[in-house]
Amino acid sequence: MNRASRTLRVLLVVVLSLTTAPSGLWATSAVPEPGALGIPINPLAFGKRVHGFMTLAYDIREDETGDCPSLRLVNNVFVVAELERRQVARLFSRALNPDPAYCFGEETPEITLVQDLIAQEVIPFFFGPCVPGSTCPGYAIKAIKDFQSSGTGALSLDIILVVPRPGALVDD
């Protein structure tokens, strides 16, 4: 095989792989973007950054009463986050055991679970000692990226939190 033929074959393989690769839209689920779920995201937030990976897992059972539009009830929700600030990383986790179970698709309990984990554990660890809800600094969610969901019991995301600094002009 001569050099021109080999080059042409490599070019053909590259072009075919680019044209037949699945679209990013094909891989998405029916789950809306995080901002649409009521998670406040401020892409313009500046300050001290905490970032990492977060997963939520659901223990779900069928709704035998038919009261839920999704026909599924959430028994438990588990959140695990590995977050880092300035090369210091820590694993955080929390569980929600609702009584009674609630309909799968109601995002408010999960949003509250994540917000409480951040405010009561993450912020005091990285910016403490402080008392959550009193002396701890506030935070903003700057970005949620790579939001993926099975649609039936698990989701994962990359998250960037920012604790504002007075007079901050750029992220650190």
N, C-alpha and C positions, 0 to 999 in steps of 0.2 A: 504494500500500500504506500503510495507516495505521500509526500507532505501535504500537498494541496487537498487531496482526498480526505486525509485524516482531519485536517482543519475544518473542512466542510462538514464532515460528520459530527464533530464536536459542536460546531455552531448550530447544526440542525437539532441536536439533542438539547442544547440550551434553549433554543427558541421554542421547541415543543414543550419542554418542561415549564417554561414561563407561561405559555398560552393555555396549558391544560391544568395548571395548579389551581386548586379550589379557591374561590373567592373568600375573603375574610367574612363576607356577609353570610355565606353558606354555613359557616361554623357557629353563628350566633344562635342563641336560644330565644324563646319568646319572652324572656325576662327583660324589662326595660332598663335603660341606662340608670346608674345609681342616682343621678340628680332627679330623675323622674320619680324615684321611690320616696322622695322626701328627705333624702340625705343632703344636708346643706354643704355644698362644695364651693370654695372660694379660690379659683385659680390665680387670683392676684395677691393672695396672702403671702406676707413676708415674715421672716423671723427664724427661729431655731427649729430645724427640721428633725423629725422622727419619721422613719420610713420602714416598710417591711411588707410581709406577706400575711394575709389573714384568710382563714377558712371558717365557714359555718356549715355545720352538719345538722340535719333534722331527723328526729325519730317520728315517723309519720304512721298513722293508721287510717283505715277507711272510716268514713263517716257513715255509720249505719242509719242515722236519722234522716239524712238527706238535707240537713240544714245548711251545709256548706256548698257554695257554688263549685268548689274544686273537688268535692266529695271526699276530701281528706282532712284529717285533724292532726295538729302538731302536738305530740306528747312532750317532747323535749327539744331544745336547741342548744347546741354546743358551739362556742366560738373559741378558736385558737389563733393567736397572733404571735409571730416572731418579729419583733420590732427592734430597730437599731438607731442609735444616735452616737456619732463620733466614735465609731468602732466598738461601742459597748452595745451588746445585744442581749435581749432577754425574751423568754417565752412567757406569754400571758394567756390565761384561759378562764373561761367562765361558762356556766350552764344556766339555762332557763328551764324551769320545771313548772309550767303553768298548770293551775288547777282552777277551773277546768281547762281542758285542752281547747285550743282555738283553731279556727279555719286556716288551712294552708293557703297562703296568698295575702294574708293580713300582714303587712310589713312592719307595722308599728312596734310590736313586741321585739322583733329582731333589731330594729334601729335603736330602740331604747337600750337593749342589751349591749350593743356595740358602743354606744355613747357612754353608758355607765362604766364599761370596762376601761375606756380611754380616760374618762374623767377621774375615776376612783383608783385606778391602778397604774396606768401608763404614765400619765402626767406626774403623779407623785414620785414614781420611780426615777424618771429622767430629770425632773425639775424640783424635787423636794429637798429637804423635808417640807411638807406642806399639808394642810388639811383640805381634803376634797370639798369643793363647794364653798370654801371660806378663804383660805390663804393660797391655794394653788392658782397658778396662772391659767387663763383661758386658752383655748386652742381653736384652730380652724382646720378643716380638711381641705388641703390644697388640691389633691388629685386622688382619683381612684382609677387605676388602670388595669387592663387585662381582667376585666370583670367577666367571669365565666360561671355558668350555672348548669347543673344537670336538669334543672326544671322540676326535679322530683325529690330533692333531699340534700343537695350539697351545692355550695358556691364557694368561689375563691376570688381573691382580688389582691392587687398591690395597692398599698395606701401610703399617702404622704400627709403627715400632720405637720402643722406649723404652730409654734407658740410665739406670738408677736413680741418683738422687742421694741421698746420706745425709740422712735427715731430711726428704725431700721430702713435701709435703702435697698439692700439686696439680701438674698438668702445666704445663709452660711453653710 
